[in-house]
Amino acid sequence: MKIFTKKDWEKKASEESVIIMEDIFGKLGSIKDGYSLRYQTRSYVGIEINSKVDNFISFKPLKKDYVWIGIRLGKTPQRDSSIEVSGIKNFNHKNKRYNLKIKGFDFDIELLKNLAKEAKG
């Protein structure tokens, strides 16, 4: 199986969406301390700490300026409402993850921080 790299993702998705993903990851602040992006799979970019996978949050850069963000949390009406109020229109919940489609740099970072903090536990 081929190990994917950042360059592979820039070709598969777009350089812009990889930059957006890295910006979002960077803005998570202390929630991601010690973690790094793990580009190794074809289907998503996960995270790791001390060379161990812990994908409480994951990313899928897309073409143009879109990124899917997966956050490992159970579905609740309160979370659904918080996401809807934030203005994120494209989201779903499947396989015990909230999947949020973010366009460009226009997103509610506080919402993402709160969800990521909950998912991290």
C-alpha positions as CSV (number, residue, x, y, z in Angstrom):
1,M,0.0,0.0,0.0
2,K,1.3,3.4,-0.9
3,I,2.0,5.9,1.9
4,F,0.6,9.3,1.0
5,T,2.4,12.5,1.6
6,K,1.5,16.2,1.8
7,K,2.5,16.6,-1.9
8,D,0.1,13.7,-2.8
9,W,-2.7,15.5,-1.1
10,E,-1.9,18.8,-2.8
11,K,-2.2,16.9,-6.2
12,K,-5.3,14.9,-5.2
13,A,-7.2,17.8,-3.7
14,S,-5.7,21.2,-4.1
15,E,-2.8,23.1,-2.6
16,E,-5.4,25.7,-1.3
17,S,-7.5,23.1,0.5
18,V,-4.3,21.7,2.1
19,I,-3.4,25.2,3.3
20,I,-6.9,25.7,4.7
21,M,-6.7,22.3,6.5
22,E,-3.3,23.2,8.1
23,D,-4.7,26.6,9.1
24,I,-7.7,25.0,10.8
25,F,-5.4,22.5,12.6
26,G,-3.1,25.3,13.7
27,K,-6.0,27.3,15.1
28,L,-7.0,24.5,17.4
29,G,-4.4,25.8,19.8
30,S,-3.6,23.8,22.9
31,I,-6.1,21.1,22.0
32,K,-3.6,19.8,19.4
33,D,-0.4,20.3,21.5
34,G,1.9,17.4,20.8
35,Y,-0.2,16.2,17.8
36,S,0.8,16.4,14.1
37,L,-1.0,15.8,10.9
38,R,-0.7,12.3,9.4
39,Y,-1.0,12.4,5.7
40,Q,-0.4,8.7,5.1
41,T,-3.8,7.5,3.9
42,R,-5.6,8.1,0.6
43,S,-9.0,8.7,2.2
44,Y,-8.3,11.3,4.9
45,V,-5.6,13.1,6.8
46,G,-5.5,12.0,10.4
47,I,-3.5,13.1,13.4
48,E,-1.0,11.4,15.6
49,I,0.8,11.9,18.9
50,N,4.1,10.2,19.6
51,S,3.8,8.2,16.4
52,K,0.4,6.8,17.5
53,V,-2.8,7.5,15.7
54,D,-5.5,9.3,17.7
55,N,-8.0,10.6,15.2
56,F,-10.4,12.5,17.4
57,I,-10.4,14.9,14.5
58,S,-9.5,14.2,10.9
59,F,-9.5,16.1,7.6
60,K,-10.3,15.5,4.0
61,P,-9.1,18.3,1.7
62,L,-11.2,18.6,-1.4
63,K,-10.9,20.3,-4.8
64,K,-10.9,24.1,-4.7
65,D,-11.2,25.6,-1.2
66,Y,-13.2,23.0,0.7
67,V,-12.3,20.7,3.6
68,W,-14.3,18.0,5.3
69,I,-13.6,17.8,9.0
70,G,-14.5,14.7,10.9
71,I,-14.9,14.9,14.7
72,R,-15.4,11.8,16.8
73,L,-18.5,12.6,18.8
74,G,-21.9,11.1,19.3
75,K,-24.9,12.8,17.8
76,T,-27.0,15.1,20.0
77,P,-29.6,17.7,19.3
78,Q,-27.5,20.3,21.1
79,R,-24.5,19.7,18.9
80,D,-26.7,19.7,15.8
81,S,-28.1,23.1,16.8
82,S,-24.7,24.5,17.6
83,I,-23.4,23.5,14.2
84,E,-26.5,24.9,12.4
85,V,-26.3,28.2,14.3
86,S,-22.6,28.6,13.3
87,G,-23.7,28.8,9.7
88,I,-22.2,25.4,8.6
89,K,-24.9,24.1,6.2
90,N,-23.2,21.0,5.0
91,F,-22.8,18.5,7.8
92,N,-23.9,15.0,8.7
93,H,-23.3,12.4,11.4
94,K,-22.2,8.9,10.5
95,N,-20.0,6.2,11.9
96,K,-19.9,8.1,15.3
97,R,-18.5,11.2,13.7
98,Y,-19.7,14.7,12.8
99,N,-18.6,15.5,9.3
100,L,-18.5,19.2,8.6
101,K,-17.8,20.8,5.2
102,I,-15.9,24.0,5.5
103,K,-15.4,26.4,2.7
104,G,-12.3,28.6,2.7
105,F,-11.2,30.4,5.8
106,D,-14.8,31.5,6.7
107,F,-15.7,29.2,9.7
108,D,-16.4,29.4,13.4
109,I,-13.1,28.4,14.9
110,E,-14.6,28.5,18.5
111,L,-17.2,25.9,17.5
112,L,-14.5,23.7,16.0
113,K,-12.3,24.1,19.1
114,N,-15.2,23.2,21.4
115,L,-16.2,20.1,19.4
116,A,-12.5,19.0,19.1
117,K,-12.0,19.5,22.9
118,E,-15.1,17.4,23.6
119,A,-13.9,14.7,21.2
120,K,-10.4,14.6,22.7
121,G,-11.9,14.1,26.1
